[in-house]
Amino acid sequence: MRTTMPSKDVADPFSGITRFTLVFIIHFTPSSGVFL
């Protein structure tokens, strides 16, 4: 996942939210083993 286009984040905030959600889930579920 490369952030070559910072302007895309503004146009598509959903992408940023999805990434934040993934990190949030992984951070709150370390025992799940999702983060490999």
PDB file as gemmi writes it, atoms N, CA and C in Angstrom:
CRYST1    1.000    1.000    1.000  90.00  90.00  90.00 P 1                      
ATOM      1  N   MET A   1       0.845  -1.205   0.000  1.00  0.00           N  
ATOM      2  CA  MET A   1       0.000   0.000   0.000  1.00  0.00           C  
ATOM      3  C   MET A   1       0.877   1.250   0.000  1.00  0.00           C  
ATOM      4  N   ARG A   2       0.942   1.877  -1.142  1.00  0.00           N  
ATOM      5  CA  ARG A   2       1.779   3.074  -1.265  1.00  0.00           C  
ATOM      6  C   ARG A   2       0.920   4.314  -1.350  1.00  0.00           C  
ATOM      7  N   THR A   3       1.378   5.373  -0.707  1.00  0.00           N  
ATOM      8  CA  THR A   3       0.620   6.633  -0.725  1.00  0.00           C  
ATOM      9  C   THR A   3       1.311   7.616  -1.661  1.00  0.00           C  
ATOM     10  N   THR A   4       1.325   7.270  -2.938  1.00  0.00           N  
ATOM     11  CA  THR A   4       1.979   8.126  -3.928  1.00  0.00           C  
ATOM     12  C   THR A   4       1.088   9.322  -4.251  1.00  0.00           C  
ATOM     13  N   MET A   5      -0.242   9.126  -4.096  1.00  0.00           N  
ATOM     14  CA  MET A   5      -1.176  10.208  -4.394  1.00  0.00           C  
ATOM     15  C   MET A   5      -1.896  10.638  -3.118  1.00  0.00           C  
ATOM     16  N   PRO A   6      -1.377  11.636  -2.424  1.00  0.00           N  
ATOM     17  CA  PRO A   6      -2.001  12.120  -1.198  1.00  0.00           C  
ATOM     18  C   PRO A   6      -3.354  12.779  -1.460  1.00  0.00           C  
ATOM     19  N   SER A   7      -3.522  13.273  -2.673  1.00  0.00           N  
ATOM     20  CA  SER A   7      -4.778  13.937  -3.032  1.00  0.00           C  
ATOM     21  C   SER A   7      -5.924  12.922  -3.117  1.00  0.00           C  
ATOM     22  N   LYS A   8      -5.565  11.668  -3.398  1.00  0.00           N  
ATOM     23  CA  LYS A   8      -6.596  10.626  -3.509  1.00  0.00           C  
ATOM     24  C   LYS A   8      -7.249  10.381  -2.150  1.00  0.00           C  
ATOM     25  N   ASP A   9      -6.471  10.554  -1.071  1.00  0.00           N  
ATOM     26  CA  ASP A   9      -7.006  10.363   0.272  1.00  0.00           C  
ATOM     27  C   ASP A   9      -8.159  11.316   0.531  1.00  0.00           C  
ATOM     28  N   VAL A  10      -8.009  12.538   0.029  1.00  0.00           N  
ATOM     29  CA  VAL A  10      -9.053  13.548   0.224  1.00  0.00           C  
ATOM     30  C   VAL A  10     -10.274  13.211  -0.622  1.00  0.00           C  
ATOM     31  N   ALA A  11     -10.021  12.724  -1.828  1.00  0.00           N  
ATOM     32  CA  ALA A  11     -11.119  12.391  -2.736  1.00  0.00           C  
ATOM     33  C   ALA A  11     -11.820  11.105  -2.281  1.00  0.00           C  
ATOM     34  N   ASP A  12     -11.047  10.210  -1.696  1.00  0.00           N  
ATOM     35  CA  ASP A  12     -11.605   8.931  -1.242  1.00  0.00           C  
ATOM     36  C   ASP A  12     -11.223   8.695   0.221  1.00  0.00           C  
ATOM     37  N   PRO A  13     -11.946   9.326   1.140  1.00  0.00           N  
ATOM     38  CA  PRO A  13     -11.633   9.179   2.573  1.00  0.00           C  
ATOM     39  C   PRO A  13     -11.944   7.772   3.084  1.00  0.00           C  
ATOM     40  N   PHE A  14     -12.786   7.050   2.353  1.00  0.00           N  
ATOM     41  CA  PHE A  14     -13.144   5.692   2.761  1.00  0.00           C  
ATOM     42  C   PHE A  14     -11.911   4.803   2.838  1.00  0.00           C  
ATOM     43  N   SER A  15     -10.967   5.040   1.915  1.00  0.00           N  
ATOM     44  CA  SER A  15      -9.743   4.239   1.892  1.00  0.00           C  
ATOM     45  C   SER A  15      -8.979   4.420   3.198  1.00  0.00           C  
ATOM     46  N   GLY A  16      -8.901   5.660   3.648  1.00  0.00           N  
ATOM     47  CA  GLY A  16      -8.197   5.941   4.895  1.00  0.00           C  
ATOM     48  C   GLY A  16      -8.906   5.316   6.085  1.00  0.00           C  
ATOM     49  N   ILE A  17     -10.248   5.364   6.051  1.00  0.00           N  
ATOM     50  CA  ILE A  17     -11.040   4.790   7.149  1.00  0.00           C  
ATOM     51  C   ILE A  17     -10.843   3.281   7.192  1.00  0.00           C  
ATOM     52  N   THR A  18     -10.829   2.665   6.017  1.00  0.00           N  
ATOM     53  CA  THR A  18     -10.661   1.209   5.957  1.00  0.00           C  
ATOM     54  C   THR A  18      -9.314   0.805   6.533  1.00  0.00           C  
ATOM     55  N   ARG A  19      -8.280   1.571   6.173  1.00  0.00           N  
ATOM     56  CA  ARG A  19      -6.946   1.253   6.672  1.00  0.00           C  
ATOM     57  C   ARG A  19      -6.894   1.438   8.181  1.00  0.00           C  
ATOM     58  N   PHE A  20      -7.537   2.495   8.661  1.00  0.00           N  
ATOM     59  CA  PHE A  20      -7.555   2.761  10.098  1.00  0.00           C  
ATOM     60  C   PHE A  20      -8.297   1.649  10.832  1.00  0.00           C  
ATOM     61  N   THR A  21      -9.398   1.185  10.228  1.00  0.00           N  
ATOM     62  CA  THR A  21     -10.177   0.107  10.843  1.00  0.00           C  
ATOM     63  C   THR A  21      -9.359  -1.167  10.919  1.00  0.00           C  
ATOM     64  N   LEU A  22      -8.621  -1.451   9.843  1.00  0.00           N  
ATOM     65  CA  LEU A  22      -7.793  -2.664   9.819  1.00  0.00           C  
ATOM     66  C   LEU A  22      -6.745  -2.612  10.922  1.00  0.00           C  
ATOM     67  N   VAL A  23      -6.084  -1.458  11.049  1.00  0.00           N  
ATOM     68  CA  VAL A  23      -5.063  -1.293  12.083  1.00  0.00           C  
ATOM     69  C   VAL A  23      -5.704  -1.390  13.461  1.00  0.00           C  
ATOM     70  N   PHE A  24      -6.907  -0.822  13.585  1.00  0.00           N  
ATOM     71  CA  PHE A  24      -7.609  -0.840  14.865  1.00  0.00           C  
ATOM     72  C   PHE A  24      -7.941  -2.271  15.281  1.00  0.00           C  
ATOM     73  N   ILE A  25      -8.448  -3.047  14.309  1.00  0.00           N  
ATOM     74  CA  ILE A  25      -8.809  -4.440  14.592  1.00  0.00           C  
ATOM     75  C   ILE A  25      -7.568  -5.251  14.944  1.00  0.00           C  
ATOM     76  N   ILE A  26      -6.500  -5.051  14.160  1.00  0.00           N  
ATOM     77  CA  ILE A  26      -5.265  -5.804  14.396  1.00  0.00           C  
ATOM     78  C   ILE A  26      -4.679  -5.442  15.761  1.00  0.00           C  
ATOM     79  N   HIS A  27      -4.776  -4.170  16.108  1.00  0.00           N  
ATOM     80  CA  HIS A  27      -4.200  -3.711  17.380  1.00  0.00           C  
ATOM     81  C   HIS A  27      -4.997  -4.248  18.568  1.00  0.00           C  
ATOM     82  N   PHE A  28      -6.308  -4.399  18.345  1.00  0.00           N  
ATOM     83  CA  PHE A  28      -7.159  -4.868  19.434  1.00  0.00           C  
ATOM     84  C   PHE A  28      -7.336  -6.377  19.423  1.00  0.00           C  
ATOM     85  N   THR A  29      -6.779  -7.036  18.393  1.00  0.00           N  
ATOM     86  CA  THR A  29      -6.867  -8.497  18.333  1.00  0.00           C  
ATOM     87  C   THR A  29      -5.507  -9.091  17.994  1.00  0.00           C  
ATOM     88  N   PRO A  30      -4.534  -8.945  18.901  1.00  0.00           N  
ATOM     89  CA  PRO A  30      -3.196  -9.488  18.662  1.00  0.00           C  
ATOM     90  C   PRO A  30      -3.181 -11.012  18.781  1.00  0.00           C  
ATOM     91  N   SER A  31      -4.077 -11.536  19.590  1.00  0.00           N  
ATOM     92  CA  SER A  31      -4.121 -12.981  19.790  1.00  0.00           C  
ATOM     93  C   SER A  31      -4.734 -13.676  18.578  1.00  0.00           C  
ATOM     94  N   SER A  32      -5.466 -12.893  17.769  1.00  0.00           N  
ATOM     95  CA  SER A  32      -6.111 -13.472  16.594  1.00  0.00           C  
ATOM     96  C   SER A  32      -5.072 -13.949  15.590  1.00  0.00           C  
ATOM     97  N   GLY A  33      -3.941 -13.235  15.529  1.00  0.00           N  
ATOM     98  CA  GLY A  33      -2.871 -13.647  14.625  1.00  0.00           C  
ATOM     99  C   GLY A  33      -3.101 -13.115  13.225  1.00  0.00           C  
ATOM    100  N   VAL A  34      -3.866 -12.006  13.117  1.00  0.00           N  
ATOM    101  CA  VAL A  34      -4.139 -11.444  11.796  1.00  0.00           C  
ATOM    102  C   VAL A  34      -2.898 -10.749  11.267  1.00  0.00           C  
ATOM    103  N   PHE A  35      -2.156 -10.128  12.185  1.00  0.00           N  
ATOM    104  CA  PHE A  35      -0.959  -9.393  11.788  1.00  0.00           C  
ATOM    105  C   PHE A  35       0.215 -10.355  11.667  1.00  0.00           C  
ATOM    106  N   LEU A  36       0.544 -10.718  10.435  1.00  0.00           N  
ATOM    107  CA  LEU A  36       1.625 -11.688  10.223  1.00  0.00           C  
ATOM    108  C   LEU A  36       2.852 -10.989   9.658  1.00  0.00           C  
TER     109      LEU A  36                                                      
END                                                                             
